[in-house]
Structures are given as C-alpha cells and as structure tokens.
C-alpha cells in the first residue's frame, strides 16, 4: 500500500512538472522586434474589415422580444403587439392572437394612390 501511494504521488509530481514546462514555452516564436511590416499591415487590414462589418450590422432596426417592455411606439415589438393595462402602464410585447391577421385591411390593397 505504501509503494502504491508513493508511486501515485511521484506520478502526480511528474505530470505537474511536465505541465509547468509546457506552459512556459511561448506560443509564437517571433519576438516583438521581429514583426514585419507585412504582418502589421495584414493585422490592420483585418481590424478594418471587422470594424466595417460592425457598422453594416448596426444599421438594422432593433425590436423588443416577447414579454419585453414596450413604450407604444409603432412597430416596436418583434412580430407581436404592444399591450398595456387599463391605465396605460406596464406595457409588454405579446404574441399576436390566432385570428389577429384575419379581417385586417392593408392600405396598399384598398387605397391606391392615383397617378396624375
């Protein structure tokens, strides 16, 4: 039993030393002084691409999900309705009902502008 315990602890120590040596090695072999202008230009180009992608995505309109608080602005809820209590407070986005789209008229279908 003593030999097994000593063997177990020595194995744990060897594994610990191996992990410590592995963690001390650097991931990149280049130092800061060895960075080339080409590497820096590639880095700056990739950063510019990421920033431009972020600006393109920020133009989308945000909407409030189901059970979120809405403030009665038109089309504020994502595919739902903004419903409030009797006093006009505690407004929340809720799903549309089963028959909510039936019987509704769209302006483009019934009221077309005449061309002059």
C-alpha positions in Angstrom: 0.0 0.0 0.0 2.9 2.4 0.8 4.5 1.6 -2.6 1.3 2.4 -4.4 0.9 5.7 -2.6 4.5 6.7 -3.2 4.1 5.8 -6.9 0.9 7.7 -7.2 2.4 10.9 -5.7 5.5 10.7 -7.8 3.3 10.3 -10.9 1.3 13.4 -9.9 4.6 15.4 -9.4 5.9 14.3 -12.8 2.7 15.4 -14.5 2.8 18.7 -12.7 6.4 19.4 -13.8 5.5 18.4 -17.4 2.6 20.9 -17.5 4.7 23.6 -15.9 7.3 23.2 -18.6 4.7 23.2 -21.4 3.1 26.4 -20.1 6.4 28.3 -20.0 7.0 27.9 -23.7 5.7 30.8 -25.8 3.1 30.2 -28.5 4.7 32.4 -31.1 8.4 32.2 -32.0 8.7 35.8 -33.1 9.6 38.5 -30.7 8.2 42.0 -31.0 11.3 43.2 -32.8 10.9 40.6 -35.5 7.4 41.6 -36.6 7.5 42.6 -40.2 5.6 45.4 -41.9 3.6 42.9 -43.9 2.4 41.2 -40.8 1.4 44.6 -39.3 -0.4 45.6 -42.5 -2.4 42.3 -42.6 -3.4 42.9 -39.0 -4.6 46.4 -39.6 -6.5 45.3 -42.7 -8.3 42.6 -40.7 -9.2 45.1 -38.0 -10.6 47.5 -40.6 -12.7 44.7 -42.1 -14.1 43.8 -38.7 -14.9 47.4 -37.9 -16.7 47.9 -41.3 -18.7 44.7 -40.8 -19.8 46.1 -37.4 -21.0 49.3 -39.0 -23.0 47.4 -41.6 -24.8 45.4 -39.0 -25.6 48.4 -36.7 -28.0 49.9 -39.3 -30.6 47.2 -38.6 -33.5 48.2 -36.5 -33.8 46.6 -33.1 -37.0 45.3 -31.9 -38.3 44.1 -28.5 -38.9 40.4 -27.9 -41.9 38.7 -26.4 -42.6 39.7 -22.8 -40.3 42.7 -23.2 -41.3 46.2 -22.0 -42.5 48.4 -24.9 -43.5 52.1 -24.8 -46.2 52.2 -27.5 -44.0 53.2 -30.4 -45.3 51.8 -33.7 -43.7 48.5 -34.7 -41.7 48.3 -31.6 -42.3 44.6 -30.9 -40.8 41.8 -33.0 -43.8 40.2 -34.8 -46.1 41.0 -31.9 -48.3 43.6 -30.3 -47.6 46.1 -27.5 -50.4 45.7 -25.0 -50.9 47.7 -21.8 -53.1 47.5 -18.7 -56.2 49.7 -18.3 -54.3 52.7 -17.1 -51.8 52.7 -20.0 -48.9 51.4 -17.9 -46.9 48.2 -17.7 -46.8 47.7 -21.5 -45.4 44.4 -22.7 -44.9 42.8 -26.1 -47.2 39.8 -26.6 -47.7 37.3 -29.4 -50.5 38.1 -31.9 -53.6 36.0 -31.5 -54.6 33.1 -33.7 -57.1 35.2 -35.8 -55.4 38.6 -35.5 -54.4 38.8 -39.2 -57.8 37.8 -40.5 -60.1 40.7 -41.4 -57.4 43.3 -41.4 -57.1 45.5 -44.4 -53.8 46.7 -45.7 -53.6 50.3 -47.1 -51.9 49.2 -50.2 -54.7 46.8 -51.2 -57.7 49.2 -50.8 -56.3 52.7 -51.0 -54.1 53.0 -54.0 -52.8 56.5 -54.9 -54.0 57.7 -58.3 -51.3 58.7 -60.7 -51.6 62.3 -62.1 
